[in-house]
Amino acid sequence: LQGLPADFPPLKTLDAHPNNLPIQPTAFIGREKEVAAVGQLLRRPDVQLVTLTGPGGVGKTRLGLQVAAELSDLFIDGVFMVPLVPVSDPEQVIPAIAQTLSIGEAGDQPLLAFMKSVLKEKKLLLLLDNFEQVSTASLQLADLLSACPGLKVLITSQAGLHVRAEREFAVPPLSLPDLKRLPDPTALAQYESVALFIERALAAKPDFKLTGDNAPAVSGICARLDGLPLVIEIGMCFLLLQMV
């Protein structure tokens, strides 16, 4: 790019390595500590499997996508997301991974064995989303990981897998203000739950402003919804309808 010094580092882009990570339509809010902590785990040479756990709506998938995107430069063979929402049979997890990676079957050889031979020298990160409904596939996954030292897996699930290789990371709710001692709107906007509410509100209503008048309502919604990102967005829509 014109105007940049010769020693300026290359701009980070997901296109540098193979990936199928979806482009997110909205900004990622907060979670700096969580992104750093999970990233640190996955950078460790002795860690191959990290599971993001927590209730539905806490933001496991979005956190996983952010971590995967930020670590993409570490995996020369790619970063791939495998959505497991449509998969209800644990026996279909390995085929779903193979399909995502465009790995076909090799004659009479079992698919898992063939995948081991294909991936054993690869440096790859998989994001397996919504694993709780196929949790018994964890043993096959552990078998695959043991044969492929360069493969790492980041899982989102409402519960841990309870396999030896797993490092479980509980995803907390977004930070919340104390309703009894609300700060001024500027300081209030620094709380992750409120920041999310404001960002999504501005997308729907560009003239929205956090003021002393609406701050209690915004904070109350975030608190009553336990700092869960998904339901905060729904609550934001409800409040905006009341303000129209």
C-alpha angles and dihedrals in degrees: 000000000000116000097025119118117252092247095050108131117248116270112256114246135167088226091074091084134021114280143147098204111147119241108248116232094208136046121268108244125208122319093121092142093047093048090050094046096049091043090052090052093051092048091059111102091219095055121080103153128049122174121201106209134188143105123301113282096026092112104256095144095047091048091049092051092049093050092046092051093048092049096046094107090062094061111064093182093054150264117260135183119215110195109208099185091104092046116088100158114077089211088066096059095085091046089049090053091046091050092050090051093043092241113154129197119273109222114279094345113116112253095238092053091048091049090053090055092047097045102035093097097034127109100214141150122210124194108203107193125204098007096163094090093055099034095139088068087074092095092057089047092051089050091053092049093050090057096044112054094179093054119096127184130204112194133191115206140146088236137026123263095230096217123140097249095051127113108193120210117190110215109221126212118262115279115274134205124238105259091207093057109031114181124218116291093262093056092038091058089063092071109097096229092050092043089054091049092051095046093050092042091054090053090056098034112022093194094056115129132181105235138169088261099055098029094090091051093047093046092046092054092049091049096045089050090053095238093290108155098214096052092041088062089052090047090051090058091050093052093047090053089054091050095052 
